[in-house]
């Protein structure tokens, strides 16, 4: 039987787990390893170079950087904006939402390289292992998926010893926090987030450390949306990726988008993570107000229900399920008239929407003014309307009175 010498294609972040995987996979399987970094945001040019250098120093035969920010927006983030998606009414799915795209591109690259084996550095305790493997098994069920850290229970200390004993570079030392960064924000995990009582210290915030110590003067912004998609910032047309990156820079100066999310993991336990998502906070807040101006009450009600489900499916790695295409079709349809401008003010720790405008304003379409003049109905209509709305309560009261007789 011919020994398999095709490369193992490893999802590579440069952290301890994936750094350890490179030499361990090579030694264990006697096969070359190709490392793959999928850029879904937050990766500076210098960081990309450093990742390749680290991968090669660890023994990777090749390193591939896949640019996926635009694909990430078009396939995932666009719908999170349209749905105003926040998990637990707080967390805008900063990082987990990109795992599906990363897994899909990993599988595609493995096929290009003629490999039947991919690997990741996820542990047994987190959500990412589930996200990666659901997508990989859905797209390429014949792929062999290796997860050395999870499947062989490698502790951090043992991984470090393994690298040191071979004279191989470990990850940058000195940080007590686990940091994940993408286009939609940053997540931060540390000892404080292992419990529910404490916040992380000011110095641990990645984008906005110290931003509230000397608050910046408020800044006004104008964001234009076209059918629910952000297309312009302060009158300057930008593609969504560039606009999100610019908003991150602006919002982080004010400490906007900070939070600590406590929620349910895919595995069924409670988990807690700090996050910074200035772009998501600004865009979701502005988009929500524009929708209130342009959508009917029933549209908003139904859209809110399916958006929550959509966020759950993305969080759980189920975004390839056909139901997500159905929800996306509804979301896109709902945005047909969600075009206009949101005016907002950035203040320390907060984004304030001062007003919204749209050529499709349902408020402007009314002949009446709330609290001032009816316009669309008479006083007699209002009396009858109130009487009819009160009828279920009247009948309930009457029925209770009859039981007491």
Number of C-alpha atoms within 10 A of each C-alpha: 3 4 8 12 11 16 23 27 30 27 25 25 20 22 16 17 25 24 27 27 26 28 22 19 19 16 11 8 13 14 16 20 28 26 32 24 23 22 22 24 22 16 16 10 9 8 12 16 12 12 23 21 14 19 26 16 15 22 17 22 15 15 20 16 15 15 14 18 22 18 13 23 21 14 16 18 25 19 22 24 23 24 29 25 25 20 18 14 10 16 23 27 24 21 21 19 26 28 24 27 21 24 23 17 20 25 21 14 18 21 15 9 13 11 18 18 19 24 25 26 24 21 19 16 11 15 19 23 19 19 24 24 20 19 23 24 15 13 15 14 12 11 17 14 19 20 22 20 21 18 11 10 12 15 12 13 8 12 19 19 14 16 19 12 9 10 10 17 16 20 15 9 6 6 10 10 16 12 17 18 19 19 26 29 26 22 26 20 19 18 12 16 20 13 14 14 7 11 16 17 9 13 9 19 21 17 22 22 16 16 19 16 11 9 14 14 9 12 14 14 18 18 23 26 21 15 17 25 22 25 19 19 22 12 12 11 14 14 13 20 21 17 19 24 18 14 20 24 14 17 29 22 21 29 26 27 24 24 16 20 20 18 16 13 15 18 13 8 10 13 18 19 22 22 27 29 29 30 24 29 25 25 22 19 18 27 27 19 16 26 24 17 19 25 20 12 10 9 15 16 11 12 20 16 11 19 23 18 17 23 24 19 17 22 24 21 24 20 23 16 13 10 14 18 13 11 18 22 12 17 23 17 12 22 19 14 18 27 23 23 24 24 18 20 16 22 20 20 18 18 24 14 21 13 14 21 18 20 13 16 20 13 15 14 9 12 11 14 12 9 6 7 11 14 11 10 11 10 9 8 11 12 10 11 11 10 12 12 10 11 11 11 11 12 11 10 11 11 11 10 10 8 7 6 5
